[in-house]
C-alpha cells in the first residue's frame, strides 16, 4: 500500500498516510481543519541486471591492431 505525504496549507502540519489507490485523498487537516495538499517528491529507482545500459546491448569491441 502506498504512503502519501500531506501538508496543510494553513498551519504547515505535515504527516504521512498509508492509503490504497482506490481511496479518496484526505482533504482536511487533522490539526486545524485547514486545506491539505499532497506533497510529491523524487522516487529513487535502481535498475539491476543486464540490458539497462548502452554497453549491454552492443557487441564486444575487437582490437584491429593484429
C-alpha positions in Angstrom: 0.0 0.0 0.0 1.5 3.4 -1.0 2.5 6.0 1.5 1.4 9.6 0.7 2.8 12.7 2.3 0.4 15.6 3.1 1.0 19.2 4.2 -1.5 21.7 5.5 -1.7 25.0 3.6 -2.9 26.8 6.7 -0.9 25.6 9.7 2.0 23.8 7.9 1.3 20.4 9.7 2.9 17.6 7.7 2.3 13.8 8.0 2.4 10.6 6.1 -0.6 8.3 5.5 -0.9 4.8 4.1 -3.7 4.7 1.5 -4.9 2.3 -1.2 -5.0 3.6 -4.7 -8.8 3.4 -4.6 -9.2 5.6 -1.5 -10.1 9.2 -1.8 -7.3 11.7 -0.8 -7.6 13.4 2.6 -8.8 17.0 2.2 -8.8 18.5 5.7 -6.0 18.8 8.2 -6.5 16.8 11.4 -4.9 19.6 13.4 -6.6 22.7 12.3 -9.2 21.5 9.8 -7.5 23.6 7.1 -6.9 22.6 3.4 -4.4 19.8 2.8 -2.3 19.1 -0.3 -0.3 16.1 -1.3 3.5 16.6 -1.3 5.3 14.9 -4.2 9.0 14.1 -4.1 11.5 12.2 -6.2 11.4 8.5 -6.1 14.7 6.5 -6.2 14.7 3.7 -8.8 17.5 1.2 -9.2 17.7 -1.0 -12.3 19.6 -4.2 -11.7 20.6 -6.9 -14.2 21.6 -6.8 -17.8 20.1 -4.8 -20.6 19.8 -1.5 -18.8 23.0 0.1 -20.1 24.2 1.1 -23.6 27.2 -1.2 -23.4 25.0 -4.3 -22.5 23.3 -4.4 -25.9 26.2 -3.8 -28.3 28.7 -6.4 -29.4 32.1 -6.6 -27.7 34.8 -4.4 -29.1 37.5 -6.1 -31.1 41.0 -4.9 -31.5 42.1 -4.0 -35.0 45.9 -4.0 -34.3 46.6 -7.6 -35.5 
